[in-house]
Amino acid sequence: MVRGLLSVGALLGVVVLGLACASPTLPLPPPMVPDQSPGVDLDHVKLSAPCGGASPNAVIVIVNENGAVPDDEAVSGAVVTTCGSWDASVFAHTGDVLEITQEIGTERSQPTDYQVQ
């Protein structure tokens, strides 16, 4: 009888662990809309977000959607701090739309679209 209960308990433990591994995870949320300040020159803006603005240690990827922007200037990014803050210098002008995502490993968030002011 005791041996039967141990077998049932072990089987139940395996089933519970299996279900826990199969449960879906929440998707990576998009980063919050950043603050904008002047950049190092007239062709750049500085974007920043405070603690909690993105997932800690994520990689922020910023793509300027303006087709006139040279390919080697169209992408920028930053590594997020442990508190979730980040800042990046971006080649952009007033009216440009920037697509901002965050990545952790192979997971990528939905974009936050930002229009440069």
Secondary structure, DSSP 8 states (H G I E B T S, - for coil): -HHHHHHHHHHHHHHHHHHHHHS-----------EEEE-SSTTEEEEEE-TTSS-TT-EEEEEE--TTS-GGGSEEEEE--TTS-EEEEEE--TT-EEEEEEEETTEE---EEEE--
